Amino acid sequence: MAALLALPSTAAAQAKRYGDVSYAQPSDCSLITRMNPYNPYAYLLRDHCEQSDARLKQSFARLQGRPQPSAKVLSVPAHGTEEAKRYGVACMGGLVMLRIANGWQQALDGDHRYYTCRAN
């Protein structure tokens, strides 16, 4: 009994700090189309999944006072590809980034929400 009391009673992971912002990629809604390549409705379901995910993330971001994602998920060339270099736009970590003279700038919609993407 005494040995059990000597063991730490909490096994929880360390909590994130307030400044840690996760710009994780959208939920992998593209899995719907990859797993059902012959289903004609898979693209509609994927789009619905992405819009629902964006609305959920917008709600959480609004409550926490953080930047909100756009409701649109764009198909953008992956960072480092020839298309990304040619067009000056790339999908980096699920975010749409625009090439500028000295680096990259995050793409925003008309309501100043950041665009999310899926790499081509």
C-alpha positions as CSV (number, residue, x, y, z in Angstrom):
1,M,0.0,0.0,0.0
2,A,2.8,2.4,0.9
3,A,4.5,1.6,-2.4
4,L,1.4,2.7,-4.3
5,L,1.3,6.0,-2.5
6,A,4.9,6.7,-3.4
7,L,4.1,6.5,-7.2
8,P,3.0,9.6,-8.9
9,S,-0.8,9.7,-9.2
10,T,-1.0,11.8,-12.4
11,A,0.0,10.6,-15.8
12,A,-1.4,13.5,-17.8
13,A,0.7,15.2,-20.5
14,Q,2.0,18.6,-20.0
15,A,-0.6,21.3,-20.9
16,K,0.1,23.5,-23.9
17,R,1.1,27.1,-23.2
18,Y,-1.4,29.8,-24.2
19,G,0.8,31.0,-27.0
20,D,1.0,27.6,-28.6
21,V,-1.3,27.9,-31.7
22,S,-2.0,24.7,-33.6
23,Y,-2.5,25.4,-37.3
24,A,-3.0,21.8,-37.9
25,Q,-4.2,20.7,-41.3
26,P,-7.9,20.4,-41.8
27,S,-9.3,17.0,-40.7
28,D,-8.3,14.6,-43.4
29,C,-11.5,14.9,-45.3
30,S,-9.6,13.9,-48.5
31,L,-9.5,10.4,-47.0
32,I,-13.2,10.1,-48.1
33,T,-12.2,10.5,-51.8
34,R,-9.1,8.3,-51.5
35,M,-11.0,5.4,-49.9
36,N,-13.9,5.7,-52.3
37,P,-12.4,6.5,-55.7
38,Y,-15.4,5.2,-57.6
39,N,-18.1,6.8,-55.5
40,P,-19.6,9.7,-57.4
41,Y,-20.8,11.4,-54.1
42,A,-17.4,11.2,-52.4
43,Y,-16.4,14.7,-53.5
44,L,-19.6,16.1,-52.2
45,L,-19.1,14.4,-48.8
46,R,-15.4,15.6,-48.7
47,D,-16.6,19.2,-49.3
48,H,-19.2,18.9,-46.7
49,C,-16.7,17.5,-44.2
50,E,-14.2,20.4,-44.9
51,Q,-16.9,23.0,-44.5
52,S,-18.1,21.5,-41.3
53,D,-14.6,21.3,-40.0
54,A,-14.0,24.9,-40.9
55,R,-17.1,26.1,-39.1
56,L,-16.1,24.2,-36.0
57,K,-12.6,25.7,-36.1
58,Q,-14.1,29.2,-36.6
59,S,-16.3,28.8,-33.6
60,F,-13.4,27.6,-31.4
61,A,-11.1,30.4,-32.7
62,R,-13.7,33.0,-32.1
63,L,-14.3,31.9,-28.5
64,Q,-10.5,31.9,-27.8
65,G,-9.9,35.2,-29.6
66,R,-7.6,33.6,-32.2
67,P,-7.4,33.9,-36.0
68,Q,-10.2,32.1,-37.8
69,P,-9.9,29.8,-40.8
70,S,-11.8,30.5,-44.0
71,A,-14.7,28.2,-44.9
72,K,-13.0,27.4,-48.2
73,V,-10.4,24.7,-48.4
74,L,-8.3,25.3,-51.6
75,S,-6.4,22.8,-53.7
76,V,-2.9,24.3,-54.0
77,P,0.4,22.9,-55.2
78,A,2.6,21.5,-52.4
79,H,5.6,23.6,-51.2
80,G,8.8,22.8,-53.2
81,T,7.0,21.6,-56.4
82,E,7.6,23.2,-59.8
83,E,4.0,24.5,-59.9
84,A,4.4,26.2,-56.6
85,K,7.5,27.9,-57.8
86,R,5.9,28.9,-61.1
87,Y,2.7,30.4,-59.6
88,G,4.1,31.7,-56.4
89,V,1.6,30.0,-54.1
90,A,2.1,26.9,-52.0
91,C,0.4,24.7,-49.5
92,M,2.6,24.6,-46.3
93,G,1.3,22.7,-43.3
94,G,-2.3,23.1,-44.4
95,L,-2.0,26.9,-44.9
96,V,-2.0,28.7,-48.2
97,M,1.1,30.8,-48.5
98,L,1.9,33.5,-51.2
99,R,5.5,34.1,-52.4
100,I,6.7,37.7,-51.8
101,A,10.0,39.3,-52.5
102,N,11.8,38.3,-49.3
103,G,9.8,35.2,-48.1
104,W,6.2,34.0,-47.8
105,Q,3.0,35.6,-46.7
106,Q,-0.1,33.9,-45.5
107,A,-3.2,34.2,-47.8
108,L,-6.3,35.7,-46.3
109,D,-9.8,36.0,-47.6
110,G,-12.0,39.1,-47.6
111,D,-12.9,38.7,-44.0
112,H,-9.3,38.3,-42.9
113,R,-9.6,34.6,-42.3
114,Y,-6.7,32.4,-43.2
115,Y,-7.1,30.0,-46.1
116,T,-6.5,26.3,-45.5
117,C,-5.5,24.0,-48.3
118,R,-5.0,20.4,-49.5
119,A,-1.8,19.8,-51.5
120,N,-2.2,18.8,-55.1
